[in-house]
Amino acid sequence: MNAERAQWLADYAPQILDAVVDAIITIDSTGRMLSVNAAAIRKFGYTEAEMVGQPLAMLMPERFARVHQGYVENYLANGQAKIIGVGRELVAQSKSGHEFPIYLAVSEIRTDQGVFFAGIVRDLTEQKAAEEALYEQRERLSQVARLSTMGEMTASIAHEINQPLTAISMYAQACMKLLKMDDVNTDKLDDALSKLNRQALRAGAVIERIQRFVRHEDGERQMVDINALVSDLGHLAAGDARLHGIDLQFDLDPGLPSVLCDPIQVQQVALNLIRNAIDAMHEIGCANGHQLTVSTYCEGGNVEVAVIDCGTGVAEDQTDLLFSAFHTTKKDGMGMGLSICKSIIEDHGGELNFRNNEACGSTFYFRLPVTADE
């Protein structure tokens, strides 16, 4: 039976290899190709004669070729597997010079004639395109959610801007009156102009924060001081809290390490949690108290941001659906806020969750990993 099986494999192995959709290439210890299947020929655009006997490096851009061969030589020398039996993503290059993303898995074959390697090459072009399309779709949804949040905060934003604008008008009128006097009091004029300038800067700061929050930007990750990010967000959310009679407090851990993240996206998550907490407290007329606390601290290699409210808490029948898309308990809600927030945090390698407080209300929190450098 074993002899028959071995003969069957010997007879049909070439046909089986040519039927595989992934490219399969065998190489010797010097990195030269010994055999290629039909998929490899189709994918790279060379003939079999052009590939066999040539270094595998011809199928990669120069920047990857030297590194790949170094991994093979290092494995043969000391057994350290960087790619052998591990697999990795890199970039391949066809005969025409076209570069495309691949996943390369390399296995070792030990025989009486020596050590050989078999590489399976999977084209990731369609997968990467699908990932990019999904990312762009999420970015658009995220942008819509930011605009929706600003729309919900229209009343508080108008109030925040109206205050400095009213003051600007008053100080401008005072300056005009002072200038019309025969004996101009320069000290009073200077004081009025200084106050006018401060109010103009205050109004500009409100608008600048709004623009920074809602503008569509590519997700650029950088080392961020979460405390500074949350404090800056506090200026944006403070007006909304005051308008609803809520005392917004911050309890920030002074020893917090920096985190690698997209600051606009993380602010979007934090603001969404704060606004949800404001709504939860406002719905019951702040019957359980007026204090809403945003806290930060670091534990177990993660930085946590928590929003602690005095609302009604999360009902048991809502817990399973809470982070689902299009599920909402708000009358005019889209049901996308928490779903988008969860995807943002998970894309950062973190966690978004909640717990009901013992006394009243709930705590929504997210955790972001601290980078190895930190």
Buried (B, 14 or more C-beta within 10 A) or exposed (E): EEEEEEEEEEEEEEEEBBEEEBBBBBBBBEBBBBBBBBBBBEBBEBEEEBBBEBBBBBBBEEEBBEBBBEBBEBBBEEEEEBBBEEBEEBEBBEEEEEEBBBBBBBEBEEEEEEEBBBBBBBBBEEEEEEEEEEEEEBBEBBBEBBEBBBEBBEEBBEBBBEBBBEBBEBBBEBBEEBEEEEEEEEEBBEBBBEBBEEBBEBBEBBEEBBEBBBEEEEBEEEEBBBBEBBBBBBEBBBBBBBBBEBEBEBEBBEEBBBBBBBBBBBBBBBBBBBBBBBBBBBEEEBEBBBBBBBBBBBEEEBBBBBBBBBBBBBEEEEEEBBBEBEBBBEEEBBBBBBBBBBBBBEBBEBBBEBEBBEEBBBBBBBBBBBBEEE
